[in-house]
Amino acid sequence: MKHKMRIKKILAGILCAAVSAAAMTSCDKDESSAINSSTESKNTGVNSALSPVEIKDYSFPEFMEEISVPDMLSNEIYSSFNKEELAKKVEEQPFEEYVCIESYLDTYYVFEEDGFVGIINKHGTVVIEADTYSSAELVSDDLIKLNYPEGSGMSADYLRVSGGYGKLVEDHSFSAEAIAVSAVYDSQEDKELYELTVNGKSVYDKKWDSLDPANIEDIDTAKKASAVYKASSSSQHYFIVFDDYYNIKIYEGVYGMIKLKIGDVYGECYILSGDHYSELEKMIASFGSESAVSRPSKDENLDFIQIVFGLSARDRVQVTISADGYCFTDSLTHNEQPANKYFTVLSRETFIDLVNWVDGTLAQEYE
């Protein structure tokens, strides 16, 4: 709601400027606004004939060129399981009588014998003999997947490990019913918050203002998930994603979207940081309107940037700014609100500042 009010204040101010600008254009000032587009450098003219300024260069952001399809689950802020850190190849053999190929959790080793693998702990105690399974895989911080030889028709077994020992799990299968949302009263904040648990155990050391199940099909992502929850905290939005082994990844949610065309290069990306989203709102609010304007270019290849505000809200505002400073605002509201569409005119520097902001600031979300 705060985003919505801020956008309306911004757009109201720009609308007043547009009325003044429109009156001045009727004086038949025929100022050409042809702009030479290239992906390396732009010479976009000046703000007015009386106040020449040096126009900055801009280019298409490299990080956007690497995004073939925008993914809402891109800004990862937490992972409960880092396989690269917990499962490592064995460089030096720890035992003379065993050939070890991997180490897990700095406690367990996978060893090979006669075409099979077994599990041994760091003290040399065999946990699983090497006579049944063809391979092993660490799938969580306390679970090892044991695979039967290919063609055996047997499904994998799972070894639950703890304290250097392990126990085969009789039935391991993911169940959404094991996940629960629990309400907890926070005396410091004097309000009810929510936490996420698996089999009664908290999955993350944080309580949320809101916590609701979601469908992975409703999220624009190529990633797979066994369960997804949407969470919010202090006006920030998050996705909590479970895999088959109840490992979680937390991604900051989606606030807006950028669509950018420079020369013959076009790309899209999401705004995945609440801080960056607020910064962009303030940036838009700081832009002044032109006191003297040229006629809009008829060049169909003109560069443009389009910003969609409010992807985490019911009401959205879409702002399209061309390289010659012309701006079209379209309020994509829900059915209870009127639809507002109008044109305004901004400084040509506005477009360049926005492109450079995307290149310098928004790129941090995709490092």
Disulfide bonds with the S-S distance in Angstrom:
none
